[in-house]
Amino acid sequence: MLRYLPVIVVIGVTIYALIECIQTPEDEVRNLPKVFWIILILLFDIIGSIAWFVAGRAQGRAGPVPRSRPGQPPRAPRPPRGPDDDPDFLRKL
């Protein structure tokens, strides 16, 4: 059973890389067109997947960082508010 583990890991990484590549918008793909990345991932299982993670996908997809004034630590984004805590929503009632 343990001898099948590397094969399962390679298949899992390849499927993960393929799905991520397909779901990535065309304008965020780096270095090659998206179609070539898909072909590379399918033809060269683990090498293509690693190449996608290193050189193909967009970096820093977490979103914009909130800005702060110089000399102050960065502020954390505000948590979402419920409708009963939102003054703009309550004014519209």
Secondary structure as UniProt FT lines:
FT   HELIX           2..4
FT   HELIX           5..23
FT   HELIX           26..28
FT   HELIX           34..43
FT   HELIX           45..51
FT   HELIX           52..56
FT   TURN            61..62
FT   TURN            70..71
FT   HELIX           83..85
FT   HELIX           87..92
//
